Amino acid sequence: LARFYLQLFDILQHEPPAFPLQCATEALNECFPQHHFDVVHMRNSLDHANDPLMGILQLIWVVRPGGWVLLRHARNEGVAGHFQLGLHQWAFDIEDAPDGQHFVIWSPSLRVDVSQWLLS
């Protein structure tokens, strides 16, 4: 969406406070230095990624130690979208586990307990 935001600034003849940069989530390390941000926020977009687990690792890589990675997505949106490539191809959910609630990413062909994966 970065190029569309730049077009809006051009139309409005306004100088952006910071220039939007288009970068795949899985390649954030190619666009930003490590520990560059205090907060990294994604809303309704990680479920479009080819590899959301790599995307999460990249988000952690660009946020400073003690910073925040915020993911805001609808639960199991991939189900309603029939897991279409390029659209909502993943479902995100919270599942009860013996040690509390766990964040899970899944599709018809793969299920990953992200909470467990990040702690391993």
Contacts in CASP RR format, 6 or more apart in sequence:
PFRMAT RR
TARGET T0000
AUTHOR 0000-0000-0000
METHOD contacts of the structure
MODEL  1
LARFYLQLFDILQHEPPAFPLQCATEALNECFPQHHFDVVHMRNSLDHAN
DPLMGILQLIWVVRPGGWVLLRHARNEGVAGHFQLGLHQWAFDIEDAPDG
QHFVIWSPSLRVDVSQWLLS
1 20 0 8 1.000
1 22 0 8 1.000
2 20 0 8 1.000
2 21 0 8 1.000
2 22 0 8 1.000
3 20 0 8 1.000
3 22 0 8 1.000
5 16 0 8 1.000
5 20 0 8 1.000
6 16 0 8 1.000
6 19 0 8 1.000
6 20 0 8 1.000
9 15 0 8 1.000
9 16 0 8 1.000
21 31 0 8 1.000
23 30 0 8 1.000
23 31 0 8 1.000
23 32 0 8 1.000
24 49 0 8 1.000
25 42 0 8 1.000
25 45 0 8 1.000
25 46 0 8 1.000
25 49 0 8 1.000
25 52 0 8 1.000
25 54 0 8 1.000
25 55 0 8 1.000
25 58 0 8 1.000
25 59 0 8 1.000
26 49 0 8 1.000
26 50 0 8 1.000
26 51 0 8 1.000
26 54 0 8 1.000
26 55 0 8 1.000
26 58 0 8 1.000
27 58 0 8 1.000
28 55 0 8 1.000
28 58 0 8 1.000
28 59 0 8 1.000
28 61 0 8 1.000
28 62 0 8 1.000
29 58 0 8 1.000
29 61 0 8 1.000
29 62 0 8 1.000
32 62 0 8 1.000
33 62 0 8 1.000
34 61 0 8 1.000
34 62 0 8 1.000
35 62 0 8 1.000
35 63 0 8 1.000
35 64 0 8 1.000
35 65 0 8 1.000
36 62 0 8 1.000
36 63 0 8 1.000
36 64 0 8 1.000
37 62 0 8 1.000
37 63 0 8 1.000
37 64 0 8 1.000
37 67 0 8 1.000
38 63 0 8 1.000
38 64 0 8 1.000
38 67 0 8 1.000
38 68 0 8 1.000
39 63 0 8 1.000
39 67 0 8 1.000
39 68 0 8 1.000
39 70 0 8 1.000
40 59 0 8 1.000
40 62 0 8 1.000
40 63 0 8 1.000
40 68 0 8 1.000
40 69 0 8 1.000
40 70 0 8 1.000
41 70 0 8 1.000
41 72 0 8 1.000
42 59 0 8 1.000
42 70 0 8 1.000
42 71 0 8 1.000
42 72 0 8 1.000
42 73 0 8 1.000
43 72 0 8 1.000
43 73 0 8 1.000
44 72 0 8 1.000
44 73 0 8 1.000
44 74 0 8 1.000
44 77 0 8 1.000
45 73 0 8 1.000
46 52 0 8 1.000
46 55 0 8 1.000
46 56 0 8 1.000
46 71 0 8 1.000
46 73 0 8 1.000
46 90 0 8 1.000
46 92 0 8 1.000
47 73 0 8 1.000
47 77 0 8 1.000
47 78 0 8 1.000
47 88 0 8 1.000
47 89 0 8 1.000
47 90 0 8 1.000
47 91 0 8 1.000
47 92 0 8 1.000
48 86 0 8 1.000
48 87 0 8 1.000
48 88 0 8 1.000
48 89 0 8 1.000
49 55 0 8 1.000
49 90 0 8 1.000
52 90 0 8 1.000
52 105 0 8 1.000
53 105 0 8 1.000
53 112 0 8 1.000
53 114 0 8 1.000
53 117 0 8 1.000
56 69 0 8 1.000
56 71 0 8 1.000
56 114 0 8 1.000
56 118 0 8 1.000
59 69 0 8 1.000
60 69 0 8 1.000
63 69 0 8 1.000
71 92 0 8 1.000
73 92 0 8 1.000
74 92 0 8 1.000
75 91 0 8 1.000
75 92 0 8 1.000
75 93 0 8 1.000
75 94 0 8 1.000
76 91 0 8 1.000
76 92 0 8 1.000
76 93 0 8 1.000
77 88 0 8 1.000
77 91 0 8 1.000
77 92 0 8 1.000
78 87 0 8 1.000
78 88 0 8 1.000
78 89 0 8 1.000
78 90 0 8 1.000
78 91 0 8 1.000
78 107 0 8 1.000
79 91 0 8 1.000
80 88 0 8 1.000
81 87 0 8 1.000
81 88 0 8 1.000
83 89 0 8 1.000
83 90 0 8 1.000
83 91 0 8 1.000
83 107 0 8 1.000
83 108 0 8 1.000
89 107 0 8 1.000
90 105 0 8 1.000
90 106 0 8 1.000
90 107 0 8 1.000
91 105 0 8 1.000
91 106 0 8 1.000
91 107 0 8 1.000
92 103 0 8 1.000
92 104 0 8 1.000
92 105 0 8 1.000
93 103 0 8 1.000
93 104 0 8 1.000
93 106 0 8 1.000
94 101 0 8 1.000
94 102 0 8 1.000
94 103 0 8 1.000
94 104 0 8 1.000
95 101 0 8 1.000
95 102 0 8 1.000
95 104 0 8 1.000
95 113 0 8 1.000
96 102 0 8 1.000
97 113 0 8 1.000
97 115 0 8 1.000
101 115 0 8 1.000
102 113 0 8 1.000
102 114 0 8 1.000
102 115 0 8 1.000
102 116 0 8 1.000
103 113 0 8 1.000
103 114 0 8 1.000
103 115 0 8 1.000
104 111 0 8 1.000
104 112 0 8 1.000
104 113 0 8 1.000
104 114 0 8 1.000
104 115 0 8 1.000
105 111 0 8 1.000
105 112 0 8 1.000
105 114 0 8 1.000
106 112 0 8 1.000
END
